[in-house]
């Protein structure tokens, strides 16, 4: 698990990015449509490099498209938000 996930990111901006781009499928807390059997928060905290790739390029073989125009700042902010284990918990 990355302990400095989203270092220097803005959690509020990341939460807005998540709400605008991810929550419609993954749910407000990231527990809908799990990725590889885990919530979005856990997936990101355990594998930020793969998450960054999926954000930019989508998930092959699924309906998840990528956001190629997402900036490094967008992703840093998203990661800062997803580092919150209370707001983006493990699956129930």
N, CA, C and O atoms as CSV, one atom per row, in Angstrom:
chain,resi,resn,atom,element,x,y,z
A,1,UNK,N,N,0.841,-1.185,0.000
A,1,UNK,CA,C,0.000,0.000,0.000
A,1,UNK,C,C,0.885,1.247,0.000
A,1,UNK,O,O,1.871,1.331,0.731
A,2,UNK,N,N,0.508,2.198,-0.830
A,2,UNK,CA,C,1.261,3.453,-0.917
A,2,UNK,C,C,0.875,4.342,0.265
A,2,UNK,O,O,-0.309,4.587,0.500
A,3,UNK,N,N,1.859,4.818,0.996
A,3,UNK,CA,C,1.565,5.677,2.142
A,3,UNK,C,C,1.529,7.153,1.771
A,3,UNK,O,O,1.005,7.967,2.531
A,4,UNK,N,N,2.078,7.509,0.612
A,4,UNK,CA,C,2.069,8.911,0.195
A,4,UNK,C,C,1.190,9.110,-1.043
A,4,UNK,O,O,1.452,9.992,-1.861
A,5,UNK,N,N,0.175,8.306,-1.171
A,5,UNK,CA,C,-0.715,8.362,-2.318
A,5,UNK,C,C,-1.335,9.745,-2.449
A,5,UNK,O,O,-1.964,10.241,-1.514
A,6,UNK,N,N,-1.159,10.361,-3.601
A,6,UNK,CA,C,-1.711,11.686,-3.829
A,6,UNK,C,C,-0.930,12.790,-3.154
A,6,UNK,O,O,-1.461,13.875,-2.915
A,7,UNK,N,N,0.339,12.522,-2.844
A,7,UNK,CA,C,1.179,13.513,-2.183
A,7,UNK,C,C,1.031,14.862,-2.873
A,7,UNK,O,O,1.153,14.960,-4.094
A,8,UNK,N,N,0.772,15.888,-2.095
A,8,UNK,CA,C,0.572,17.256,-2.587
A,8,UNK,C,C,-0.708,17.424,-3.399
A,8,UNK,O,O,-0.917,18.475,-4.005
A,9,UNK,N,N,-1.564,16.410,-3.422
A,9,UNK,CA,C,-2.840,16.522,-4.127
A,9,UNK,C,C,-3.874,17.249,-3.288
A,9,UNK,O,O,-3.676,17.505,-2.100
A,10,UNK,N,N,-4.969,17.568,-3.930
A,10,UNK,CA,C,-6.091,18.265,-3.288
A,10,UNK,C,C,-7.259,17.286,-3.225
A,10,UNK,O,O,-7.864,16.967,-4.248
A,11,UNK,N,N,-7.573,16.812,-2.020
A,11,UNK,CA,C,-8.617,15.805,-1.849
A,11,UNK,C,C,-9.991,16.306,-2.287
A,11,UNK,O,O,-10.787,15.532,-2.818
A,12,UNK,N,N,-10.279,17.582,-2.075
A,12,UNK,CA,C,-11.582,18.127,-2.478
A,12,UNK,C,C,-11.693,18.120,-4.000
A,12,UNK,O,O,-12.712,17.698,-4.547
A,13,UNK,N,N,-10.650,18.585,-4.683
A,13,UNK,CA,C,-10.652,18.568,-6.149
A,13,UNK,C,C,-10.704,17.131,-6.663
A,13,UNK,O,O,-11.371,16.850,-7.659
A,14,UNK,N,N,-10.003,16.224,-5.988
A,14,UNK,CA,C,-10.029,14.816,-6.382
A,14,UNK,C,C,-11.398,14.191,-6.194
A,14,UNK,O,O,-11.835,13.379,-7.010
A,15,UNK,N,N,-12.078,14.570,-5.115
A,15,UNK,CA,C,-13.435,14.081,-4.888
A,15,UNK,C,C,-14.388,14.576,-5.961
A,15,UNK,O,O,-15.284,13.845,-6.384
A,16,UNK,N,N,-14.202,15.809,-6.401
A,16,UNK,CA,C,-15.024,16.360,-7.486
A,16,UNK,C,C,-14.729,15.629,-8.787
A,16,UNK,O,O,-15.650,15.294,-9.532
A,17,UNK,N,N,-13.458,15.380,-9.067
A,17,UNK,CA,C,-13.074,14.632,-10.263
A,17,UNK,C,C,-13.727,13.253,-10.235
A,17,UNK,O,O,-14.286,12.806,-11.236
A,18,UNK,N,N,-13.652,12.577,-9.079
A,18,UNK,CA,C,-14.262,11.251,-8.930
A,18,UNK,C,C,-15.767,11.335,-9.160
A,18,UNK,O,O,-16.327,10.531,-9.904
A,19,UNK,N,N,-16.418,12.296,-8.531
A,19,UNK,CA,C,-17.878,12.447,-8.673
A,19,UNK,C,C,-18.272,12.680,-10.124
A,19,UNK,O,O,-19.287,12.158,-10.583
A,20,UNK,N,N,-17.484,13.453,-10.842
A,20,UNK,CA,C,-17.813,13.803,-12.224
A,20,UNK,C,C,-17.460,12.723,-13.238
A,20,UNK,O,O,-18.053,12.670,-14.315
A,21,UNK,N,N,-16.506,11.862,-12.906
A,21,UNK,CA,C,-16.004,10.915,-13.908
A,21,UNK,C,C,-16.111,9.441,-13.543
A,21,UNK,O,O,-16.019,8.583,-14.421
A,22,UNK,N,N,-16.301,9.133,-12.274
A,22,UNK,CA,C,-16.211,7.736,-11.833
A,22,UNK,C,C,-17.446,7.247,-11.079
A,22,UNK,O,O,-17.832,6.085,-11.208
A,23,UNK,N,N,-18.062,8.123,-10.298
A,23,UNK,CA,C,-19.127,7.714,-9.378
A,23,UNK,C,C,-20.355,7.156,-10.073
A,23,UNK,O,O,-21.061,6.331,-9.493
A,24,UNK,N,N,-20.631,7.582,-11.302
A,24,UNK,CA,C,-21.841,7.087,-11.973
A,24,UNK,C,C,-21.784,5.574,-12.169
A,24,UNK,O,O,-22.829,4.924,-12.199
A,25,UNK,N,N,-20.616,5.011,-12.299
A,25,UNK,CA,C,-20.483,3.555,-12.420
A,25,UNK,C,C,-19.999,2.906,-11.120
A,25,UNK,O,O,-20.521,1.868,-10.712
A,26,UNK,N,N,-19.013,3.511,-10.477
A,26,UNK,CA,C,-18.390,2.889,-9.303
A,26,UNK,C,C,-19.055,3.244,-7.986
A,26,UNK,O,O,-18.667,2.716,-6.944
A,27,UNK,N,N,-20.056,4.134,-8.006
A,27,UNK,CA,C,-20.757,4.524,-6.788
A,27,UNK,C,C,-20.028,5.617,-6.041
A,27,UNK,O,O,-18.835,5.844,-6.241
A,28,UNK,N,N,-20.764,6.288,-5.178
A,28,UNK,CA,C,-20.197,7.409,-4.425
A,28,UNK,C,C,-19.010,7.007,-3.559
A,28,UNK,O,O,-18.117,7.819,-3.315
A,29,UNK,N,N,-18.993,5.754,-3.091
A,29,UNK,CA,C,-17.908,5.312,-2.220
A,29,UNK,C,C,-16.968,4.312,-2.891
A,29,UNK,O,O,-16.083,3.759,-2.237
A,30,UNK,N,N,-17.155,4.076,-4.199
A,30,UNK,CA,C,-16.258,3.196,-4.937
A,30,UNK,C,C,-16.490,1.718,-4.750
A,30,UNK,O,O,-15.621,0.914,-5.088
A,31,UNK,N,N,-17.660,1.327,-4.211
A,31,UNK,CA,C,-17.901,-0.097,-3.960
A,31,UNK,C,C,-18.797,-0.757,-5.011
A,31,UNK,O,O,-19.002,-1.969,-4.963
A,32,UNK,N,N,-19.333,0.016,-5.959
A,32,UNK,CA,C,-20.094,-0.571,-7.070
A,32,UNK,C,C,-19.115,-0.935,-8.175
A,32,UNK,O,O,-18.091,-0.273,-8.339
A,33,UNK,N,N,-19.419,-1.970,-8.924
A,33,UNK,CA,C,-18.548,-2.431,-10.006
A,33,UNK,C,C,-17.098,-2.517,-9.538
A,33,UNK,O,O,-16.237,-1.778,-10.017
A,34,UNK,N,N,-16.838,-3.424,-8.601
A,34,UNK,CA,C,-15.470,-3.575,-8.096
A,34,UNK,C,C,-14.497,-3.905,-9.234
A,34,UNK,O,O,-14.891,-4.436,-10.272
A,35,UNK,N,N,-13.254,-3.587,-9.020
A,35,UNK,CA,C,-12.186,-3.893,-9.960
A,35,UNK,C,C,-11.397,-5.056,-9.379
A,35,UNK,O,O,-10.834,-4.950,-8.289
A,36,UNK,N,N,-11.358,-6.154,-10.102
A,36,UNK,CA,C,-10.632,-7.342,-9.632
A,36,UNK,C,C,-11.045,-7.745,-8.223
A,36,UNK,O,O,-10.218,-8.215,-7.442
A,37,UNK,N,N,-12.323,-7.563,-7.897
A,37,UNK,CA,C,-12.867,-8.014,-6.625
A,37,UNK,C,C,-12.654,-7.085,-5.449
A,37,UNK,O,O,-12.956,-7.453,-4.314
A,38,UNK,N,N,-12.139,-5.887,-5.692
A,38,UNK,CA,C,-11.948,-4.938,-4.603
A,38,UNK,C,C,-12.538,-3.583,-4.983
A,38,UNK,O,O,-12.756,-3.298,-6.161
A,39,UNK,N,N,-12.788,-2.765,-3.987
A,39,UNK,CA,C,-13.342,-1.435,-4.223
A,39,UNK,C,C,-12.328,-0.561,-4.961
A,39,UNK,O,O,-11.138,-0.875,-5.008
A,40,UNK,N,N,-12.811,0.525,-5.527
A,40,UNK,CA,C,-11.934,1.467,-6.241
A,40,UNK,C,C,-10.867,2.021,-5.300
A,40,UNK,O,O,-9.706,2.150,-5.685
A,41,UNK,N,N,-11.255,2.346,-4.075
A,41,UNK,CA,C,-10.286,2.875,-3.116
A,41,UNK,C,C,-9.177,1.885,-2.826
A,41,UNK,O,O,-8.001,2.248,-2.856
A,42,UNK,N,N,-9.529,0.648,-2.547
A,42,UNK,CA,C,-8.519,-0.375,-2.248
A,42,UNK,C,C,-7.659,-0.638,-3.475
A,42,UNK,O,O,-6.437,-0.740,-3.364
A,43,UNK,N,N,-8.287,-0.749,-4.649
A,43,UNK,CA,C,-7.538,-0.987,-5.885
A,43,UNK,C,C,-6.500,0.114,-6.095
A,43,UNK,O,O,-5.355,-0.162,-6.454
A,44,UNK,N,N,-6.905,1.348,-5.872
A,44,UNK,CA,C,-6.000,2.482,-6.062
A,44,UNK,C,C,-4.904,2.500,-5.012
A,44,UNK,O,O,-3.735,2.714,-5.335
A,45,UNK,N,N,-5.272,2.278,-3.763
A,45,UNK,CA,C,-4.264,2.300,-2.692
A,45,UNK,C,C,-3.251,1.169,-2.852
A,45,UNK,O,O,-2.085,1.325,-2.487
A,46,UNK,N,N,-3.689,0.031,-3.395
A,46,UNK,CA,C,-2.792,-1.112,-3.561
A,46,UNK,C,C,-2.011,-1.075,-4.881
A,46,UNK,O,O,-0.928,-1.654,-4.970
A,47,UNK,N,N,-2.544,-0.407,-5.898
A,47,UNK,CA,C,-1.891,-0.407,-7.209
A,47,UNK,C,C,-2.062,0.900,-7.960
A,47,UNK,O,O,-2.725,0.936,-8.996
A,48,UNK,N,N,-1.472,1.978,-7.449
A,48,UNK,CA,C,-1.690,3.274,-8.077
A,48,UNK,C,C,-1.224,3.354,-9.528
A,48,UNK,O,O,-1.820,4.081,-10.322
A,49,UNK,N,N,-0.181,2.629,-9.885
A,49,UNK,CA,C,0.289,2.688,-11.267
A,49,UNK,C,C,-0.751,2.112,-12.221
A,49,UNK,O,O,-0.996,2.669,-13.291
A,50,UNK,N,N,-1.355,1.007,-11.835
A,50,UNK,CA,C,-2.394,0.407,-12.681
A,50,UNK,C,C,-3.625,1.304,-12.723
A,50,UNK,O,O,-4.266,1.431,-13.767
A,51,UNK,N,N,-3.955,1.921,-11.606
A,51,UNK,CA,C,-5.089,2.843,-11.589
A,51,UNK,C,C,-4.839,4.009,-12.525
A,51,UNK,O,O,-5.728,4.397,-13.283
A,52,UNK,N,N,-3.651,4.569,-12.484
A,52,UNK,CA,C,-3.341,5.690,-13.365
A,52,UNK,C,C,-3.506,5.269,-14.828
A,52,UNK,O,O,-4.046,6.026,-15.635
A,53,UNK,N,N,-3.049,4.078,-15.165
A,53,UNK,CA,C,-3.201,3.577,-16.530
A,53,UNK,C,C,-4.683,3.431,-16.897
A,53,UNK,O,O,-5.084,3.800,-18.001
A,54,UNK,N,N,-5.490,2.902,-15.986
A,54,UNK,CA,C,-6.920,2.725,-16.262
A,54,UNK,C,C,-7.637,4.067,-16.391
A,54,UNK,O,O,-8.524,4.216,-17.232
A,55,UNK,N,N,-7.264,5.036,-15.570
A,55,UNK,CA,C,-7.882,6.355,-15.677
A,55,UNK,C,C,-7.600,6.942,-17.054
A,55,UNK,O,O,-8.511,7.456,-17.703
A,56,UNK,N,N,-6.375,6.873,-17.499
A,56,UNK,CA,C,-5.985,7.479,-18.769
A,56,UNK,C,C,-6.462,6.677,-19.982
A,56,UNK,O,O,-6.841,7.260,-20.999
A,57,UNK,N,N,-6.447,5.340,-19.882
A,57,UNK,CA,C,-6.672,4.489,-21.056
A,57,UNK,C,C,-7.909,3.609,-20.992
A,57,UNK,O,O,-8.272,2.990,-21.993
A,58,UNK,N,N,-8.559,3.538,-19.853
A,58,UNK,CA,C,-9.722,2.661,-19.705
A,58,UNK,C,C,-9.314,1.257,-19.308
A,58,UNK,O,O,-8.137,0.964,-19.098
A,59,UNK,N,N,-10.308,0.404,-19.211
A,59,UNK,CA,C,-10.088,-0.995,-18.836
A,59,UNK,C,C,-10.403,-1.856,-20.052
A,59,UNK,O,O,-11.561,-1.932,-20.461
A,60,UNK,N,N,-9.404,-2.505,-20.638
A,60,UNK,CA,C,-9.631,-3.305,-21.843
A,60,UNK,C,C,-10.709,-4.366,-21.636
A,60,UNK,O,O,-10.769,-5.014,-20.591
A,61,UNK,N,N,-11.545,-4.530,-22.633
A,61,UNK,CA,C,-12.579,-5.559,-22.589
A,61,UNK,C,C,-13.774,-5.198,-21.733
A,61,UNK,O,O,-14.596,-6.060,-21.420
A,62,UNK,N,N,-13.884,-3.930,-21.349
A,62,UNK,CA,C,-15.014,-3.509,-20.533
A,62,UNK,C,C,-15.580,-2.211,-21.101
A,62,UNK,O,O,-15.059,-1.660,-22.071
A,63,UNK,N,N,-16.652,-1.736,-20.478
A,63,UNK,CA,C,-17.249,-0.482,-20.930
A,63,UNK,C,C,-16.514,0.739,-20.363
A,63,UNK,O,O,-16.828,1.874,-20.720
A,64,UNK,N,N,-15.543,0.505,-19.486
A,64,UNK,CA,C,-14.825,1.623,-18.887
A,64,UNK,C,C,-13.881,2.249,-19.902
A,64,UNK,O,O,-12.869,1.662,-20.283
A,65,UNK,N,N,-14.234,3.445,-20.324
A,65,UNK,CA,C,-13.374,4.194,-21.219
A,65,UNK,C,C,-12.356,4.984,-20.422
A,65,UNK,O,O,-12.495,5.154,-19.210
A,66,UNK,N,N,-11.356,5.456,-21.093
A,66,UNK,CA,C,-10.327,6.236,-20.442
A,66,UNK,C,C,-10.598,7.726,-20.533
A,66,UNK,O,O,-11.490,8.178,-21.251
A,67,UNK,N,N,-9.822,8.454,-19.804
A,67,UNK,CA,C,-9.868,9.913,-19.807
A,67,UNK,C,C,-8.490,10.409,-20.244
A,67,UNK,O,O,-7.703,10.859,-19.412
A,68,UNK,N,N,-8.193,10.329,-21.543
A,68,UNK,CA,C,-6.847,10.682,-22.003
A,68,UNK,C,C,-6.453,12.124,-21.723
A,68,UNK,O,O,-5.263,12.439,-21.703
A,69,UNK,N,N,-7.417,13.000,-21.507
A,69,UNK,CA,C,-7.110,14.397,-21.215
A,69,UNK,C,C,-6.916,14.675,-19.728
A,69,UNK,O,O,-6.649,15.813,-19.341
A,70,UNK,N,N,-7.048,13.641,-18.890
A,70,UNK,CA,C,-6.803,13.823,-17.456
A,70,UNK,C,C,-5.336,14.195,-17.257
A,70,UNK,O,O,-4.439,13.539,-17.787
A,71,UNK,N,N,-5.112,15.235,-16.501
A,71,UNK,CA,C,-3.746,15.705,-16.249
A,71,UNK,C,C,-3.132,14.966,-15.063
A,71,UNK,O,O,-3.823,14.260,-14.328
A,72,UNK,N,N,-1.844,15.138,-14.894
A,72,UNK,CA,C,-1.185,14.566,-13.721
A,72,UNK,C,C,-1.761,15.172,-12.446
A,72,UNK,O,O,-1.873,14.490,-11.427
A,73,UNK,N,N,-2.123,16.438,-12.498
A,73,UNK,CA,C,-2.742,17.082,-11.334
A,73,UNK,C,C,-4.091,16.448,-11.034
A,73,UNK,O,O,-4.413,16.205,-9.871
A,74,UNK,N,N,-4.890,16.176,-12.074
A,74,UNK,CA,C,-6.177,15.497,-11.875
A,74,UNK,C,C,-5.962,14.165,-11.171
A,74,UNK,O,O,-6.669,13.840,-10.217
A,75,UNK,N,N,-4.999,13.406,-11.637
A,75,UNK,CA,C,-4.754,12.071,-11.085
A,75,UNK,C,C,-4.195,12.170,-9.663
A,75,UNK,O,O,-4.583,11.392,-8.792
A,76,UNK,N,N,-3.299,13.107,-9.427
A,76,UNK,CA,C,-2.760,13.314,-8.076
A,76,UNK,C,C,-3.894,13.668,-7.111
A,76,UNK,O,O,-3.958,13.150,-5.996
A,77,UNK,N,N,-4.778,14.548,-7.550
A,77,UNK,CA,C,-5.920,14.936,-6.718
A,77,UNK,C,C,-6.852,13.757,-6.483
A,77,UNK,O,O,-7.325,13.547,-5.366
A,78,UNK,N,N,-7.118,12.982,-7.543
A,78,UNK,CA,C,-7.964,11.793,-7.407
A,78,UNK,C,C,-7.364,10.827,-6.397
A,78,UNK,O,O,-8.070,10.307,-5.533
A,79,UNK,N,N,-6.073,10.590,-6.505
A,79,UNK,CA,C,-5.407,9.674,-5.586
A,79,UNK,C,C,-5.475,10.184,-4.149
A,79,UNK,O,O,-5.654,9.400,-3.216
A,80,UNK,N,N,-5.334,11.494,-3.973
A,80,UNK,CA,C,-5.428,12.065,-2.620
A,80,UNK,C,C,-6.814,11.791,-2.038
A,80,UNK,O,O,-6.940,11.433,-0.867
A,81,UNK,N,N,-7.855,11.960,-2.862
A,81,UNK,CA,C,-9.216,11.678,-2.399
A,81,UNK,C,C,-9.384,10.191,-2.076
A,81,UNK,O,O,-9.924,9.843,-1.026
A,82,UNK,N,N,-8.924,9.315,-2.975
A,82,UNK,CA,C,-9.106,7.872,-2.800
A,82,UNK,C,C,-8.254,7.294,-1.679
A,82,UNK,O,O,-8.458,6.150,-1.273
A,83,UNK,N,N,-7.305,8.070,-1.177
A,83,UNK,CA,C,-6.509,7.624,-0.028
A,83,UNK,C,C,-7.337,7.604,1.255
A,83,UNK,O,O,-6.924,7.006,2.248
A,84,UNK,N,N,-8.499,8.252,1.241
A,84,UNK,CA,C,-9.379,8.320,2.409
A,84,UNK,C,C,-10.105,6.986,2.572
A,84,UNK,O,O,-11.037,6.684,1.827
A,85,UNK,N,N,-9.674,6.197,3.546
A,85,UNK,CA,C,-10.243,4.851,3.734
A,85,UNK,C,C,-11.648,4.869,4.314
A,85,UNK,O,O,-12.348,3.857,4.268
A,86,UNK,N,N,-12.067,5.990,4.853
A,86,UNK,CA,C,-13.434,6.103,5.373
A,86,UNK,C,C,-14.396,6.415,4.244
A,86,UNK,O,O,-15.454,5.795,4.141
A,87,UNK,N,N,-14.046,7.357,3.408
A,87,UNK,CA,C,-14.925,7.743,2.302
A,87,UNK,C,C,-14.926,6.702,1.178
A,87,UNK,O,O,-15.947,6.494,0.523
A,88,UNK,N,N,-13.782,6.051,0.958
A,88,UNK,CA,C,-13.648,5.037,-0.100
A,88,UNK,C,C,-13.160,3.736,0.544
A,88,UNK,O,O,-11.984,3.388,0.445
A,89,UNK,N,N,-14.082,3.020,1.209
A,89,UNK,CA,C,-13.702,1.852,2.014
A,89,UNK,C,C,-13.514,0.577,1.198
A,89,UNK,O,O,-13.673,0.548,-0.023
A,90,UNK,N,N,-13.171,-0.463,1.931
A,90,UNK,CA,C,-13.169,-1.816,1.353
A,90,UNK,C,C,-14.606,-2.197,1.047
A,90,UNK,O,O,-15.535,-1.530,1.503
A,91,UNK,N,N,-14.798,-3.248,0.289
A,91,UNK,CA,C,-16.149,-3.741,0.026
A,91,UNK,C,C,-16.806,-4.159,1.330
A,91,UNK,O,O,-16.134,-4.663,2.230
A,92,UNK,N,N,-18.120,-3.955,1.440
A,92,UNK,CA,C,-18.815,-4.358,2.679
A,92,UNK,C,C,-18.726,-5.850,2.910
A,92,UNK,O,O,-19.254,-6.354,3.902
